[in-house]
Amino acid sequence: MKKSELIERLAEKFPHIAKNDVEKIVNGIIEKMIDALNNNDRIEIRGFGSLFVKTRRGREARNPKTGKRLTIESKRIPFFKAGKELKELINKNG
């Protein structure tokens, strides 16, 4: 599902809220989630899962095409871990 589809479905489910307002709400939630992850905060949505940031350490690598050695610097990567209820729902309906 794309963000635009989510906005559309929410606007249909809540017809008393203008579609522009639904879009602002969704964008606001995503913005706050990004802010939290940038601050190394963990986001937990009970029954759905959690989002958090891990740091992948730097390493030496090689370009497979040229064979040239490269240094890959460490970087922060967002991770999602599905909650127990979400896993159960997916397996029940899958």
PDB file of N, CA, C and O in Angstrom, chain B, residues numbered from 101:
ATOM      1  N   MET B 101       0.844  -1.169   0.000  1.00  0.00           N
ATOM      2  CA  MET B 101       0.000   0.000   0.000  1.00  0.00           C
ATOM      3  C   MET B 101       0.892   1.235   0.000  1.00  0.00           C
ATOM      4  O   MET B 101       1.841   1.335   0.777  1.00  0.00           O
ATOM      5  N   LYS B 102       0.575   2.153  -0.868  1.00  0.00           N
ATOM      6  CA  LYS B 102       1.294   3.417  -0.944  1.00  0.00           C
ATOM      7  C   LYS B 102       0.680   4.415   0.035  1.00  0.00           C
ATOM      8  O   LYS B 102      -0.450   4.247   0.494  1.00  0.00           O
ATOM      9  N   LYS B 103       1.450   5.455   0.341  1.00  0.00           N
ATOM     10  CA  LYS B 103       0.949   6.485   1.253  1.00  0.00           C
ATOM     11  C   LYS B 103      -0.330   7.116   0.709  1.00  0.00           C
ATOM     12  O   LYS B 103      -1.260   7.388   1.468  1.00  0.00           O
ATOM     13  N   SER B 104      -0.380   7.346  -0.588  1.00  0.00           N
ATOM     14  CA  SER B 104      -1.576   7.952  -1.192  1.00  0.00           C
ATOM     15  C   SER B 104      -2.795   7.047  -1.048  1.00  0.00           C
ATOM     16  O   SER B 104      -3.911   7.532  -0.860  1.00  0.00           O
ATOM     17  N   GLU B 105      -2.584   5.727  -1.135  1.00  0.00           N
ATOM     18  CA  GLU B 105      -3.684   4.780  -0.943  1.00  0.00           C
ATOM     19  C   GLU B 105      -4.159   4.777   0.503  1.00  0.00           C
ATOM     20  O   GLU B 105      -5.358   4.691   0.764  1.00  0.00           O
ATOM     21  N   LEU B 106      -3.227   4.871   1.441  1.00  0.00           N
ATOM     22  CA  LEU B 106      -3.584   4.947   2.856  1.00  0.00           C
ATOM     23  C   LEU B 106      -4.432   6.185   3.121  1.00  0.00           C
ATOM     24  O   LEU B 106      -5.450   6.113   3.810  1.00  0.00           O
ATOM     25  N   ILE B 107      -4.011   7.308   2.576  1.00  0.00           N
ATOM     26  CA  ILE B 107      -4.764   8.557   2.753  1.00  0.00           C
ATOM     27  C   ILE B 107      -6.160   8.414   2.167  1.00  0.00           C
ATOM     28  O   ILE B 107      -7.142   8.836   2.778  1.00  0.00           O
ATOM     29  N   GLU B 108      -6.247   7.825   0.999  1.00  0.00           N
ATOM     30  CA  GLU B 108      -7.546   7.636   0.331  1.00  0.00           C
ATOM     31  C   GLU B 108      -8.475   6.754   1.175  1.00  0.00           C
ATOM     32  O   GLU B 108      -9.647   7.079   1.363  1.00  0.00           O
ATOM     33  N   ARG B 109      -7.948   5.652   1.673  1.00  0.00           N
ATOM     34  CA  ARG B 109      -8.773   4.733   2.480  1.00  0.00           C
ATOM     35  C   ARG B 109      -9.219   5.363   3.788  1.00  0.00           C
ATOM     36  O   ARG B 109     -10.358   5.176   4.218  1.00  0.00           O
ATOM     37  N   LEU B 110      -8.326   6.106   4.418  1.00  0.00           N
ATOM     38  CA  LEU B 110      -8.706   6.788   5.665  1.00  0.00           C
ATOM     39  C   LEU B 110      -9.763   7.857   5.401  1.00  0.00           C
ATOM     40  O   LEU B 110     -10.693   8.025   6.190  1.00  0.00           O
ATOM     41  N   ALA B 111      -9.618   8.573   4.300  1.00  0.00           N
ATOM     42  CA  ALA B 111     -10.604   9.597   3.950  1.00  0.00           C
ATOM     43  C   ALA B 111     -11.975   8.965   3.701  1.00  0.00           C
ATOM     44  O   ALA B 111     -13.003   9.553   4.037  1.00  0.00           O
ATOM     45  N   GLU B 112     -11.988   7.765   3.110  1.00  0.00           N
ATOM     46  CA  GLU B 112     -13.249   7.050   2.886  1.00  0.00           C
ATOM     47  C   GLU B 112     -13.841   6.556   4.202  1.00  0.00           C
ATOM     48  O   GLU B 112     -15.056   6.603   4.397  1.00  0.00           O
ATOM     49  N   LYS B 113     -12.988   6.087   5.099  1.00  0.00           N
ATOM     50  CA  LYS B 113     -13.457   5.560   6.373  1.00  0.00           C
ATOM     51  C   LYS B 113     -13.971   6.662   7.300  1.00  0.00           C
ATOM     52  O   LYS B 113     -14.874   6.435   8.104  1.00  0.00           O
ATOM     53  N   PHE B 114     -13.392   7.846   7.180  1.00  0.00           N
ATOM     54  CA  PHE B 114     -13.787   8.982   8.010  1.00  0.00           C
ATOM     55  C   PHE B 114     -14.240  10.136   7.113  1.00  0.00           C
ATOM     56  O   PHE B 114     -13.510  11.114   6.950  1.00  0.00           O
ATOM     57  N   PRO B 115     -15.438  10.029   6.531  1.00  0.00           N
ATOM     58  CA  PRO B 115     -15.892  11.048   5.569  1.00  0.00           C
ATOM     59  C   PRO B 115     -16.105  12.431   6.191  1.00  0.00           C
ATOM     60  O   PRO B 115     -16.155  13.428   5.471  1.00  0.00           O
ATOM     61  N   HIS B 116     -16.228  12.501   7.507  1.00  0.00           N
ATOM     62  CA  HIS B 116     -16.406  13.796   8.166  1.00  0.00           C
ATOM     63  C   HIS B 116     -15.098  14.586   8.280  1.00  0.00           C
ATOM     64  O   HIS B 116     -15.111  15.748   8.686  1.00  0.00           O
ATOM     65  N   ILE B 117     -13.971  13.963   7.923  1.00  0.00           N
ATOM     66  CA  ILE B 117     -12.675  14.644   7.925  1.00  0.00           C
ATOM     67  C   ILE B 117     -12.271  14.892   6.472  1.00  0.00           C
ATOM     68  O   ILE B 117     -12.276  13.968   5.659  1.00  0.00           O
ATOM     69  N   ALA B 118     -11.924  16.126   6.147  1.00  0.00           N
ATOM     70  CA  ALA B 118     -11.525  16.477   4.786  1.00  0.00           C
ATOM     71  C   ALA B 118     -10.265  15.702   4.386  1.00  0.00           C
ATOM     72  O   ALA B 118      -9.389  15.447   5.212  1.00  0.00           O
ATOM     73  N   LYS B 119     -10.195  15.335   3.110  1.00  0.00           N
ATOM     74  CA  LYS B 119      -9.058  14.565   2.615  1.00  0.00           C
ATOM     75  C   LYS B 119      -7.739  15.304   2.845  1.00  0.00           C
ATOM     76  O   LYS B 119      -6.726  14.679   3.163  1.00  0.00           O
ATOM     77  N   ASN B 120      -7.746  16.632   2.687  1.00  0.00           N
ATOM     78  CA  ASN B 120      -6.525  17.414   2.942  1.00  0.00           C
ATOM     79  C   ASN B 120      -6.081  17.287   4.393  1.00  0.00           C
ATOM     80  O   ASN B 120      -4.886  17.222   4.684  1.00  0.00           O
ATOM     81  N   ASP B 121      -7.056  17.252   5.300  1.00  0.00           N
ATOM     82  CA  ASP B 121      -6.725  17.095   6.718  1.00  0.00           C
ATOM     83  C   ASP B 121      -6.175  15.701   7.004  1.00  0.00           C
ATOM     84  O   ASP B 121      -5.244  15.547   7.794  1.00  0.00           O
ATOM     85  N   VAL B 122      -6.748  14.694   6.365  1.00  0.00           N
ATOM     86  CA  VAL B 122      -6.242  13.323   6.525  1.00  0.00           C
ATOM     87  C   VAL B 122      -4.795  13.259   6.045  1.00  0.00           C
ATOM     88  O   VAL B 122      -3.950  12.642   6.693  1.00  0.00           O
ATOM     89  N   GLU B 123      -4.513  13.890   4.924  1.00  0.00           N
ATOM     90  CA  GLU B 123      -3.149  13.907   4.385  1.00  0.00           C
ATOM     91  C   GLU B 123      -2.193  14.600   5.359  1.00  0.00           C
ATOM     92  O   GLU B 123      -1.076  14.125   5.570  1.00  0.00           O
ATOM     93  N   LYS B 124      -2.621  15.717   5.954  1.00  0.00           N
ATOM     94  CA  LYS B 124      -1.787  16.420   6.933  1.00  0.00           C
ATOM     95  C   LYS B 124      -1.523  15.547   8.153  1.00  0.00           C
ATOM     96  O   LYS B 124      -0.416  15.547   8.692  1.00  0.00           O
ATOM     97  N   ILE B 125      -2.537  14.801   8.590  1.00  0.00           N
ATOM     98  CA  ILE B 125      -2.386  13.923   9.754  1.00  0.00           C
ATOM     99  C   ILE B 125      -1.378  12.817   9.459  1.00  0.00           C
ATOM    100  O   ILE B 125      -0.472  12.568  10.255  1.00  0.00           O
ATOM    101  N   VAL B 126      -1.537  12.155   8.313  1.00  0.00           N
ATOM    102  CA  VAL B 126      -0.625  11.064   7.944  1.00  0.00           C
ATOM    103  C   VAL B 126       0.802  11.601   7.814  1.00  0.00           C
ATOM    104  O   VAL B 126       1.740  10.998   8.335  1.00  0.00           O
ATOM    105  N   ASN B 127       0.967  12.725   7.127  1.00  0.00           N
ATOM    106  CA  ASN B 127       2.303  13.311   6.976  1.00  0.00           C
ATOM    107  C   ASN B 127       2.890  13.719   8.324  1.00  0.00           C
ATOM    108  O   ASN B 127       4.091  13.572   8.550  1.00  0.00           O
ATOM    109  N   GLY B 128       2.043  14.231   9.222  1.00  0.00           N
ATOM    110  CA  GLY B 128       2.502  14.607  10.556  1.00  0.00           C
ATOM    111  C   GLY B 128       2.980  13.412  11.364  1.00  0.00           C
ATOM    112  O   GLY B 128       3.996  13.486  12.055  1.00  0.00           O
ATOM    113  N   ILE B 129       2.248  12.315  11.274  1.00  0.00           N
ATOM    114  CA  ILE B 129       2.648  11.088  11.981  1.00  0.00           C
ATOM    115  C   ILE B 129       3.979  10.587  11.455  1.00  0.00           C
ATOM    116  O   ILE B 129       4.868  10.249  12.236  1.00  0.00           O
ATOM    117  N   ILE B 130       4.126  10.535  10.146  1.00  0.00           N
ATOM    118  CA  ILE B 130       5.382  10.057   9.553  1.00  0.00           C
ATOM    119  C   ILE B 130       6.539  10.976   9.939  1.00  0.00           C
ATOM    120  O   ILE B 130       7.632  10.505  10.252  1.00  0.00           O
ATOM    121  N   GLU B 131       6.301  12.278   9.917  1.00  0.00           N
ATOM    122  CA  GLU B 131       7.336  13.236  10.292  1.00  0.00           C
ATOM    123  C   GLU B 131       7.793  13.024  11.739  1.00  0.00           C
ATOM    124  O   GLU B 131       8.991  13.040  12.021  1.00  0.00           O
ATOM    125  N   LYS B 132       6.847  12.827  12.643  1.00  0.00           N
ATOM    126  CA  LYS B 132       7.194  12.604  14.047  1.00  0.00           C
ATOM    127  C   LYS B 132       7.921  11.273  14.241  1.00  0.00           C
ATOM    128  O   LYS B 132       8.803  11.170  15.093  1.00  0.00           O
ATOM    129  N   MET B 133       7.561  10.260  13.459  1.00  0.00           N
ATOM    130  CA  MET B 133       8.256   8.977  13.541  1.00  0.00           C
ATOM    131  C   MET B 133       9.708   9.129  13.079  1.00  0.00           C
ATOM    132  O   MET B 133      10.619   8.575  13.693  1.00  0.00           O
ATOM    133  N   ILE B 134       9.917   9.875  12.005  1.00  0.00           N
ATOM    134  CA  ILE B 134      11.275  10.115  11.510  1.00  0.00           C
ATOM    135  C   ILE B 134      12.081  10.888  12.549  1.00  0.00           C
ATOM    136  O   ILE B 134      13.243  10.567  12.798  1.00  0.00           O
ATOM    137  N   ASP B 135      11.468  11.908  13.157  1.00  0.00           N
ATOM    138  CA  ASP B 135      12.147  12.669  14.211  1.00  0.00           C
ATOM    139  C   ASP B 135      12.563  11.757  15.360  1.00  0.00           C
ATOM    140  O   ASP B 135      13.685  11.854  15.858  1.00  0.00           O
ATOM    141  N   ALA B 136      11.665  10.876  15.778  1.00  0.00           N
ATOM    142  CA  ALA B 136      11.971   9.957  16.880  1.00  0.00           C
ATOM    143  C   ALA B 136      13.136   9.043  16.519  1.00  0.00           C
ATOM    144  O   ALA B 136      14.039   8.841  17.331  1.00  0.00           O
ATOM    145  N   LEU B 137      13.126   8.486  15.307  1.00  0.00           N
ATOM    146  CA  LEU B 137      14.209   7.597  14.888  1.00  0.00           C
ATOM    147  C   LEU B 137      15.532   8.359  14.785  1.00  0.00           C
ATOM    148  O   LEU B 137      16.586   7.819  15.119  1.00  0.00           O
ATOM    149  N   ASN B 138      15.480   9.611  14.324  1.00  0.00           N
ATOM    150  CA  ASN B 138      16.701  10.421  14.268  1.00  0.00           C
ATOM    151  C   ASN B 138      17.263  10.690  15.656  1.00  0.00           C
ATOM    152  O   ASN B 138      18.467  10.896  15.805  1.00  0.00           O
ATOM    153  N   ASN B 139      16.401  10.692  16.679  1.00  0.00           N
ATOM    154  CA  ASN B 139      16.833  10.892  18.065  1.00  0.00           C
ATOM    155  C   ASN B 139      17.141   9.578  18.777  1.00  0.00           C
ATOM    156  O   ASN B 139      17.277   9.543  20.000  1.00  0.00           O
ATOM    157  N   ASN B 140      17.250   8.503  18.005  1.00  0.00           N
ATOM    158  CA  ASN B 140      17.520   7.152  18.533  1.00  0.00           C
ATOM    159  C   ASN B 140      16.429   6.658  19.472  1.00  0.00           C
ATOM    160  O   ASN B 140      16.692   5.812  20.326  1.00  0.00           O
ATOM    161  N   ASP B 141      15.217   7.168  19.332  1.00  0.00           N
ATOM    162  CA  ASP B 141      14.092   6.665  20.105  1.00  0.00           C
ATOM    163  C   ASP B 141      13.515   5.434  19.407  1.00  0.00           C
ATOM    164  O   ASP B 141      13.590   5.299  18.186  1.00  0.00           O
ATOM    165  N   ARG B 142      12.955   4.566  20.188  1.00  0.00           N
ATOM    166  CA  ARG B 142      12.294   3.367  19.679  1.00  0.00           C
ATOM    167  C   ARG B 142      10.808   3.675  19.571  1.00  0.00           C
ATOM    168  O   ARG B 142      10.235   4.288  20.471  1.00  0.00           O
ATOM    169  N   ILE B 143      10.180   3.257  18.481  1.00  0.00           N
ATOM    170  CA  ILE B 143       8.754   3.463  18.280  1.00  0.00           C
ATOM    171  C   ILE B 143       8.056   2.119  18.435  1.00  0.00           C
ATOM    172  O   ILE B 143       8.354   1.171  17.707  1.00  0.00           O
ATOM    173  N   GLU B 144       7.131   2.038  19.380  1.00  0.00           N
ATOM    174  CA  GLU B 144       6.375   0.798  19.592  1.00  0.00           C
ATOM    175  C   GLU B 144       4.900   1.065  19.368  1.00  0.00           C
ATOM    176  O   GLU B 144       4.316   1.954  19.988  1.00  0.00           O
ATOM    177  N   ILE B 145       4.305   0.293  18.481  1.00  0.00           N
ATOM    178  CA  ILE B 145       2.867   0.348  18.248  1.00  0.00           C
ATOM    179  C   ILE B 145       2.333  -1.029  18.633  1.00  0.00           C
ATOM    180  O   ILE B 145       2.484  -2.002  17.894  1.00  0.00           O
ATOM    181  N   ARG B 146       1.709  -1.085  19.799  1.00  0.00           N
ATOM    182  CA  ARG B 146       1.239  -2.362  20.349  1.00  0.00           C
ATOM    183  C   ARG B 146       0.333  -3.083  19.350  1.00  0.00           C
ATOM    184  O   ARG B 146      -0.562  -2.483  18.754  1.00  0.00           O
ATOM    185  N   GLY B 147       0.580  -4.362  19.183  1.00  0.00           N
ATOM    186  CA  GLY B 147      -0.199  -5.174  18.269  1.00  0.00           C
ATOM    187  C   GLY B 147       0.293  -5.099  16.831  1.00  0.00           C
ATOM    188  O   GLY B 147      -0.131  -5.893  15.992  1.00  0.00           O
ATOM    189  N   PHE B 148       1.187  -4.151  16.535  1.00  0.00           N
ATOM    190  CA  PHE B 148       1.702  -3.998  15.173  1.00  0.00           C
ATOM    191  C   PHE B 148       3.189  -4.323  15.114  1.00  0.00           C
ATOM    192  O   PHE B 148       3.600  -5.228  14.387  1.00  0.00           O
ATOM    193  N   GLY B 149       3.999  -3.588  15.878  1.00  0.00           N
ATOM    194  CA  GLY B 149       5.427  -3.845  15.866  1.00  0.00           C
ATOM    195  C   GLY B 149       6.202  -2.655  16.376  1.00  0.00           C
ATOM    196  O   GLY B 149       5.635  -1.703  16.912  1.00  0.00           O
ATOM    197  N   SER B 150       7.515  -2.723  16.201  1.00  0.00           N
ATOM    198  CA  SER B 150       8.367  -1.636  16.659  1.00  0.00           C
ATOM    199  C   SER B 150       9.376  -1.273  15.580  1.00  0.00           C
ATOM    200  O   SER B 150       9.818  -2.113  14.797  1.00  0.00           O
ATOM    201  N   LEU B 151       9.720  -0.003  15.567  1.00  0.00           N
ATOM    202  CA  LEU B 151      10.733   0.535  14.665  1.00  0.00           C
ATOM    203  C   LEU B 151      11.875   1.055  15.515  1.00  0.00           C
ATOM    204  O   LEU B 151      11.657   1.676  16.555  1.00  0.00           O
ATOM    205  N   PHE B 152      13.098   0.796  15.065  1.00  0.00           N
ATOM    206  CA  PHE B 152      14.266   1.282  15.786  1.00  0.00           C
ATOM    207  C   PHE B 152      15.422   1.388  14.813  1.00  0.00           C
ATOM    208  O   PHE B 152      15.351   0.892  13.689  1.00  0.00           O
ATOM    209  N   VAL B 153      16.495   2.044  15.256  1.00  0.00           N
ATOM    210  CA  VAL B 153      17.658   2.257  14.406  1.00  0.00           C
ATOM    211  C   VAL B 153      18.817   1.428  14.931  1.00  0.00           C
ATOM    212  O   VAL B 153      19.099   1.414  16.129  1.00  0.00           O
ATOM    213  N   LYS B 154      19.484   0.736  14.013  1.00  0.00           N
ATOM    214  CA  LYS B 154      20.712   0.016  14.333  1.00  0.00           C
ATOM    215  C   LYS B 154      21.848   0.687  13.584  1.00  0.00           C
ATOM    216  O   LYS B 154      21.643   1.292  12.532  1.00  0.00           O
ATOM    217  N   THR B 155      23.042   0.575  14.135  1.00  0.00           N
ATOM    218  CA  THR B 155      24.216   1.099  13.449  1.00  0.00           C
ATOM    219  C   THR B 155      24.967  -0.066  12.836  1.00  0.00           C
ATOM    220  O   THR B 155      25.374  -1.002  13.524  1.00  0.00           O
ATOM    221  N   ARG B 156      25.138   0.013  11.540  1.00  0.00           N
ATOM    222  CA  ARG B 156      25.908  -1.011  10.828  1.00  0.00           C
ATOM    223  C   ARG B 156      27.348  -0.518  10.775  1.00  0.00           C
ATOM    224  O   ARG B 156      27.618   0.575  10.275  1.00  0.00           O
ATOM    225  N   ARG B 157      28.261  -1.315  11.284  1.00  0.00           N
ATOM    226  CA  ARG B 157      29.653  -0.867  11.368  1.00  0.00           C
ATOM    227  C   ARG B 157      30.297  -0.816   9.979  1.00  0.00           C
ATOM    228  O   ARG B 157      29.870  -1.498   9.048  1.00  0.00           O
ATOM    229  N   GLY B 158      31.325   0.003   9.873  1.00  0.00           N
ATOM    230  CA  GLY B 158      32.058   0.126   8.619  1.00  0.00           C
ATOM    231  C   GLY B 158      32.849  -1.140   8.333  1.00  0.00           C
ATOM    232  O   GLY B 158      33.121  -1.946   9.223  1.00  0.00           O
ATOM    233  N   ARG B 159      33.207  -1.289   7.074  1.00  0.00           N
ATOM    234  CA  ARG B 159      33.958  -2.491   6.702  1.00  0.00           C
ATOM    235  C   ARG B 159      34.707  -2.255   5.397  1.00  0.00           C
ATOM    236  O   ARG B 159      34.443  -1.295   4.672  1.00  0.00           O
ATOM    237  N   GLU B 160      35.631  -3.137   5.121  1.00  0.00           N
ATOM    238  CA  GLU B 160      36.351  -3.120   3.855  1.00  0.00           C
ATOM    239  C   GLU B 160      35.580  -3.989   2.870  1.00  0.00           C
ATOM    240  O   GLU B 160      35.061  -5.044   3.237  1.00  0.00           O
ATOM    241  N   ALA B 161      35.508  -3.550   1.638  1.00  0.00           N
ATOM    242  CA  ALA B 161      34.802  -4.318   0.606  1.00  0.00           C
ATOM    243  C   ALA B 161      35.575  -4.193  -0.704  1.00  0.00           C
ATOM    244  O   ALA B 161      36.579  -3.486  -0.791  1.00  0.00           O
ATOM    245  N   ARG B 162      35.079  -4.898  -1.717  1.00  0.00           N
ATOM    246  CA  ARG B 162      35.724  -4.851  -3.013  1.00  0.00           C
ATOM    247  C   ARG B 162      34.662  -4.687  -4.089  1.00  0.00           C
ATOM    248  O   ARG B 162      33.628  -5.355  -4.054  1.00  0.00           O
ATOM    249  N   ASN B 163      34.912  -3.810  -5.033  1.00  0.00           N
ATOM    250  CA  ASN B 163      34.019  -3.642  -6.167  1.00  0.00           C
ATOM    251  C   ASN B 163      34.136  -4.893  -7.031  1.00  0.00           C
ATOM    252  O   ASN B 163      35.223  -5.180  -7.532  1.00  0.00           O
ATOM    253  N   PRO B 164      33.049  -5.652  -7.223  1.00  0.00           N
ATOM    254  CA  PRO B 164      33.141  -6.911  -7.970  1.00  0.00           C
ATOM    255  C   PRO B 164      33.492  -6.711  -9.444  1.00  0.00           C
ATOM    256  O   PRO B 164      34.042  -7.611 -10.080  1.00  0.00           O
ATOM    257  N   LYS B 165      33.181  -5.555  -9.977  1.00  0.00           N
ATOM    258  CA  LYS B 165      33.444  -5.297 -11.392  1.00  0.00           C
ATOM    259  C   LYS B 165      34.917  -4.977 -11.641  1.00  0.00           C
ATOM    260  O   LYS B 165      35.516  -5.486 -12.589  1.00  0.00           O
ATOM    261  N   THR B 166      35.502  -4.124 -10.778  1.00  0.00           N
ATOM    262  CA  THR B 166      36.882  -3.677 -10.990  1.00  0.00           C
ATOM    263  C   THR B 166      37.882  -4.362 -10.075  1.00  0.00           C
ATOM    264  O   THR B 166      39.079  -4.374 -10.363  1.00  0.00           O
ATOM    265  N   GLY B 167      37.402  -4.935  -8.967  1.00  0.00           N
ATOM    266  CA  GLY B 167      38.299  -5.549  -7.999  1.00  0.00           C
ATOM    267  C   GLY B 167      38.943  -4.541  -7.064  1.00  0.00           C
ATOM    268  O   GLY B 167      39.736  -4.918  -6.201  1.00  0.00           O
ATOM    269  N   LYS B 168      38.612  -3.257  -7.223  1.00  0.00           N
ATOM    270  CA  LYS B 168      39.194  -2.200  -6.396  1.00  0.00           C
ATOM    271  C   LYS B 168      38.648  -2.287  -4.971  1.00  0.00           C
ATOM    272  O   LYS B 168      37.456  -2.509  -4.756  1.00  0.00           O
ATOM    273  N   ARG B 169      39.561  -2.105  -3.993  1.00  0.00           N
ATOM    274  CA  ARG B 169      39.157  -2.139  -2.587  1.00  0.00           C
ATOM    275  C   ARG B 169      38.459  -0.838  -2.216  1.00  0.00           C
ATOM    276  O   ARG B 169      38.864   0.242  -2.646  1.00  0.00           O
ATOM    277  N   LEU B 170      37.394  -0.955  -1.404  1.00  0.00           N
ATOM    278  CA  LEU B 170      36.625   0.196  -0.949  1.00  0.00           C
ATOM    279  C   LEU B 170      36.486   0.151   0.560  1.00  0.00           C
ATOM    280  O   LEU B 170      36.517  -0.917   1.173  1.00  0.00           O
ATOM    281  N   THR B 171      36.334   1.322   1.146  1.00  0.00           N
ATOM    282  CA  THR B 171      36.020   1.406   2.564  1.00  0.00           C
ATOM    283  C   THR B 171      34.578   1.875   2.680  1.00  0.00           C
ATOM    284  O   THR B 171      34.231   2.964   2.225  1.00  0.00           O
ATOM    285  N   ILE B 172      33.752   1.053   3.286  1.00  0.00           N
ATOM    286  CA  ILE B 172      32.354   1.408   3.507  1.00  0.00           C
ATOM    287  C   ILE B 172      32.238   1.910   4.939  1.00  0.00           C
ATOM    288  O   ILE B 172      32.545   1.189   5.888  1.00  0.00           O
ATOM    289  N   GLU B 173      31.794   3.152   5.084  1.00  0.00           N
ATOM    290  CA  GLU B 173      31.692   3.755   6.413  1.00  0.00           C
ATOM    291  C   GLU B 173      30.475   3.215   7.160  1.00  0.00           C
ATOM    292  O   GLU B 173      29.542   2.688   6.553  1.00  0.00           O
ATOM    293  N   SER B 174      30.499   3.353   8.474  1.00  0.00           N
ATOM    294  CA  SER B 174      29.361   2.909   9.272  1.00  0.00           C
ATOM    295  C   SER B 174      28.162   3.787   8.953  1.00  0.00           C
ATOM    296  O   SER B 174      28.310   4.950   8.579  1.00  0.00           O
ATOM    297  N   LYS B 175      26.960   3.210   9.106  1.00  0.00           N
ATOM    298  CA  LYS B 175      25.744   3.966   8.836  1.00  0.00           C
ATOM    299  C   LYS B 175      24.611   3.457   9.708  1.00  0.00           C
ATOM    300  O   LYS B 175      24.638   2.337  10.218  1.00  0.00           O
ATOM    301  N   ARG B 176      23.622   4.315   9.859  1.00  0.00           N
ATOM    302  CA  ARG B 176      22.446   3.992  10.673  1.00  0.00           C
ATOM    303  C   ARG B 176      21.358   3.460   9.749  1.00  0.00           C
ATOM    304  O   ARG B 176      21.082   4.041   8.699  1.00  0.00           O
ATOM    305  N   ILE B 177      20.746   2.356  10.147  1.00  0.00           N
ATOM    306  CA  ILE B 177      19.739   1.681   9.331  1.00  0.00           C
ATOM    307  C   ILE B 177      18.461   1.507  10.146  1.00  0.00           C
ATOM    308  O   ILE B 177      18.522   1.024  11.277  1.00  0.00           O
ATOM    309  N   PRO B 178      17.288   1.892   9.594  1.00  0.00           N
ATOM    310  CA  PRO B 178      16.030   1.647  10.314  1.00  0.00           C
ATOM    311  C   PRO B 178      15.622   0.180  10.198  1.00  0.00           C
ATOM    312  O   PRO B 178      15.770  -0.434   9.141  1.00  0.00           O
ATOM    313  N   PHE B 179      15.110  -0.371  11.289  1.00  0.00           N
ATOM    314  CA  PHE B 179      14.639  -1.754  11.320  1.00  0.00           C
ATOM    315  C   PHE B 179      13.209  -1.796  11.835  1.00  0.00           C
ATOM    316  O   PHE B 179      12.799  -0.957  12.638  1.00  0.00           O
ATOM    317  N   PHE B 180      12.459  -2.781  11.364  1.00  0.00           N
ATOM    318  CA  PHE B 180      11.103  -3.021  11.831  1.00  0.00           C
ATOM    319  C   PHE B 180      11.022  -4.444  12.350  1.00  0.00           C
ATOM    320  O   PHE B 180      11.476  -5.382  11.695  1.00  0.00           O
ATOM    321  N   LYS B 181      10.442  -4.597  13.527  1.00  0.00           N
ATOM    322  CA  LYS B 181      10.217  -5.924  14.087  1.00  0.00           C
ATOM    323  C   LYS B 181       8.716  -6.062  14.310  1.00  0.00           C
ATOM    324  O   LYS B 181       8.123  -5.309  15.082  1.00  0.00           O
ATOM    325  N   ALA B 182       8.112  -7.023  13.632  1.00  0.00           N
ATOM    326  CA  ALA B 182       6.676  -7.236  13.736  1.00  0.00           C
ATOM    327  C   ALA B 182       6.302  -7.712  15.132  1.00  0.00           C
ATOM    328  O   ALA B 182       7.027  -8.490  15.752  1.00  0.00           O
ATOM    329  N   GLY B 183       5.160  -7.235  15.615  1.00  0.00           N
ATOM    330  CA  GLY B 183       4.655  -7.649  16.915  1.00  0.00           C
ATOM    331  C   GLY B 183       3.985  -9.016  16.843  1.00  0.00           C
ATOM    332  O   GLY B 183       3.664  -9.512  15.763  1.00  0.00           O
ATOM    333  N   LYS B 184       3.784  -9.606  17.995  1.00  0.00           N
ATOM    334  CA  LYS B 184       3.203 -10.949  18.087  1.00  0.00           C
ATOM    335  C   LYS B 184       1.817 -11.003  17.444  1.00  0.00           C
ATOM    336  O   LYS B 184       1.521 -11.928  16.687  1.00  0.00           O
ATOM    337  N   GLU B 185       0.960 -10.010  17.743  1.00  0.00           N
ATOM    338  CA  GLU B 185      -0.395 -10.009  17.183  1.00  0.00           C
ATOM    339  C   GLU B 185      -0.385  -9.916  15.666  1.00  0.00           C
ATOM    340  O   GLU B 185      -1.159 -10.604  14.999  1.00  0.00           O
ATOM    341  N   LEU B 186       0.482  -9.074  15.112  1.00  0.00           N
ATOM    342  CA  LEU B 186       0.574  -8.937  13.661  1.00  0.00           C
ATOM    343  C   LEU B 186       1.011 -10.247  13.023  1.00  0.00           C
ATOM    344  O   LEU B 186       0.453 -10.662  12.008  1.00  0.00           O
ATOM    345  N   LYS B 187       2.000 -10.896  13.609  1.00  0.00           N
ATOM    346  CA  LYS B 187       2.462 -12.187  13.088  1.00  0.00           C
ATOM    347  C   LYS B 187       1.344 -13.214  13.101  1.00  0.00           C
ATOM    348  O   LYS B 187       1.159 -13.955  12.135  1.00  0.00           O
ATOM    349  N   GLU B 188       0.594 -13.256  14.209  1.00  0.00           N
ATOM    350  CA  GLU B 188      -0.502 -14.211  14.317  1.00  0.00           C
ATOM    351  C   GLU B 188      -1.602 -13.938  13.285  1.00  0.00           C
ATOM    352  O   GLU B 188      -2.129 -14.867  12.673  1.00  0.00           O
ATOM    353  N   LEU B 189      -1.946 -12.659  13.096  1.00  0.00           N
ATOM    354  CA  LEU B 189      -2.979 -12.295  12.129  1.00  0.00           C
ATOM    355  C   LEU B 189      -2.568 -12.650  10.700  1.00  0.00           C
ATOM    356  O   LEU B 189      -3.384 -13.133   9.915  1.00  0.00           O
ATOM    357  N   ILE B 190      -1.318 -12.410  10.373  1.00  0.00           N
ATOM    358  CA  ILE B 190      -0.834 -12.723   9.031  1.00  0.00           C
ATOM    359  C   ILE B 190      -0.846 -14.229   8.794  1.00  0.00           C
ATOM    360  O   ILE B 190      -1.247 -14.686   7.723  1.00  0.00           O
ATOM    361  N   ASN B 191      -0.411 -15.000   9.786  1.00  0.00           N
ATOM    362  CA  ASN B 191      -0.379 -16.453   9.637  1.00  0.00           C
ATOM    363  C   ASN B 191      -1.769 -17.055   9.643  1.00  0.00           C
ATOM    364  O   ASN B 191      -2.009 -18.066   8.983  1.00  0.00           O
ATOM    365  N   LYS B 192      -2.698 -16.442  10.387  1.00  0.00           N
ATOM    366  CA  LYS B 192      -4.071 -16.939  10.438  1.00  0.00           C
ATOM    367  C   LYS B 192      -4.768 -16.739   9.090  1.00  0.00           C
ATOM    368  O   LYS B 192      -5.520 -17.604   8.642  1.00  0.00           O
ATOM    369  N   ASN B 193      -4.519 -15.613   8.458  1.00  0.00           N
ATOM    370  CA  ASN B 193      -5.186 -15.294   7.200  1.00  0.00           C
ATOM    371  C   ASN B 193      -4.369 -15.682   5.972  1.00  0.00           C
ATOM    372  O   ASN B 193      -4.838 -15.516   4.846  1.00  0.00           O
ATOM    373  N   GLY B 194      -3.174 -16.188   6.167  1.00  0.00           N
ATOM    374  CA  GLY B 194      -2.291 -16.495   5.039  1.00  0.00           C
ATOM    375  C   GLY B 194      -2.449 -17.879   4.595  1.00  0.00           C
ATOM    376  O   GLY B 194      -1.780 -18.306   3.654  1.00  0.00           O
TER     377      GLY B 194
END
